[in-house]
Amino acid sequence: MAAHVPQAPGLPQMLKAGMKYFSGLQETLFSNLTACKALVRSLRTCYGPLGRNKLVVNHLGKNFHTSHAATILRELELENPVACLLRTAAETQNVETGDGTNFVILLTGALLENAEKLLHSGLPVVHIRAGYEMACKEVLRLLPGLSCYVLKNPRDVEEVLWVLQAAVGSKVFGHQKVLARLVAKACILALPPDRTAFNADFIRVCKILGGGVADSSVVEGVVVCAEAEGIVRRVERARIAAYSCSFGPSGFEAKSTAVFSSASDIRRFSKSEENIIEQRILDLARAGVTVVVAGGKVDEMALFYANRYRLMVVRLRSRMELQRLCKAVGATLLLTVAPPAPEELGHCRRVYMSEIGSTSVVVFSQDGIACPVVTIVLRGATTEMLDCVEEAIHDGINVYKVLGSDARLLPGAGATEMALSVRLSTLGMYFPGPEQYGILEFSQALKTLPATLAENAGLPVNEAMAKIEVQHQLGTQNTGLRLASEEAGTIDAAKEGLFDPFLVKYRGILLATQTAVTLLGVSEVMMAKKSGGPKPRGDNPNWDQEPDALD
């Protein structure tokens, strides 16, 4: 029998067996910061328009080819508490603004790495946290003064294109003008007349393999990757009835048995069922319905009579697609196949079946009539490329939505971060007290963002950073890095149309600072034993024991 080893007195002795307890800077901060730096170092290569993608395979075997930090962290099965907190920060930024997730992760990682240096030099945690909070307040105070452009007319395609191309190009560099024009047209078409309550969900993306990105288009209405069920393939000035159930006879609610005594009984039974189905289809035709959209399967007999009465039948397997279609055509989603009331019918200028590439689609097009739902038809050679382009489209849509709340724009290409860093370093040099070290390290953390842009673009980092810092010290606050060149150089980001939304930067800096300050305030870590059933039996004789319980 193994000898019992008593636990150390104190809090660990009062905890349940299997619970882990860590205390002290080495166990609570330094070890977790090492894991944080490894995660941030992996995501640093995804930052900027020339950043690289990650191929992530989740536990279900699904592939994700993306550079979006929130998507990468969501699909990774992280266990480290610091990494989980970074993932929460990225998801919060994604929910609030829809952009800037990589910015939050990199800035948080730089703040924590610089805090580790100060802790090793002997500065107390309380002074580091106070310095970071003071630096954050000063940065947020300086940020409005760096605004270089304001979106004046959100319905002008050229102006919106000028504003969105930097946000779209950060994911798909080289196609930013084509994609920004698509996003601008779609957002303007989906914008309500009163310019309020812009809903990004009303812009749908339909991905079709084949062709190139330049072959993509915008459709006022809904494009569905499906085929018409019957022989009717085109309807002009359609009146649409939408059903969430199957199109055909309803099944019995309880088990039943039909007893036939002769062949005539069978004929009468089948004939009566046909008459019921025909009468239902006839009632739909008399109600003015020309297109039927069903959410369930389509019965063959019902389809036969629908073809007889010239009704076009379309099946949609997604309930979300049904709801968007009803919103686009103004129809009411019905639960049973019954003649709809006139106010429950949807209206569409043209419904037709077409073929894009080798994919059959059904198009519900309004052609000039005001429609709240817009579809962007994306073309591409591979599924992975279509996924990357879709992320770029969603980033552009979210930026347009953010600009509806605050139309101010900041210079991009690292200009905003360098301008804030130069001004913050001046404050830290003359600030009395130990908080100045935290302020100076906050300034250095901001410089890591343009340095990452230069590194991912293949530029000489030291030379590029020296050139841009000199320009900002001379007072040119719109100076950014020239990334599309082999030599280190600077550009005027405002003149080149490289903008970052004010609200994205504001919330990103605030969220990164709060995350870093929260992590630096941790003094002890207590982790309970994982719950769950027994592990599968393996070659290890101690297969049912936790790894830390073994000698």
Salt bridges, closest charged atoms under 4 A:
GLU75 OE2 - ARG74 NE 3.30
GLU77 OE2 - HIS59 ND1 3.86
GLU79 OE2 - LYS530 NZ 2.59
GLU116 OE1 - LYS37 NZ 3.07
GLU116 OE2 - HIS120 NE2 3.70
GLU138 OE2 - ARG141 NH2 2.48
GLU158 OE2 - ARG181 NH1 3.12
GLU236 OE2 - ARG234 NE 3.15
GLU236 OE2 - ARG350 NE 3.10
ASP265 OD1 - ARG268 NH2 2.18
GLU278 OE2 - ARG308 NH1 3.53
GLU321 OE2 - ARG204 NE 2.72
ASP367 OD2 - ARG350 NH1 1.97
ASP387 OD1 - LYS207 NZ 2.84
GLU390 OE1 - LYS207 NZ 2.93
GLU390 OE2 - HIS394 NE2 3.49
ASP395 OD2 - LYS171 NZ 2.92
ASP406 OD2 - ARG408 NH2 2.78
GLU417 OE2 - LYS505 NZ 2.31
GLU435 OE2 - HIS127 ND1 3.85
GLU463 OE2 - LYS467 NZ 3.43
GLU469 OE2 - LYS447 NZ 2.99
ASP500 OD2 - LYS505 NZ 3.63
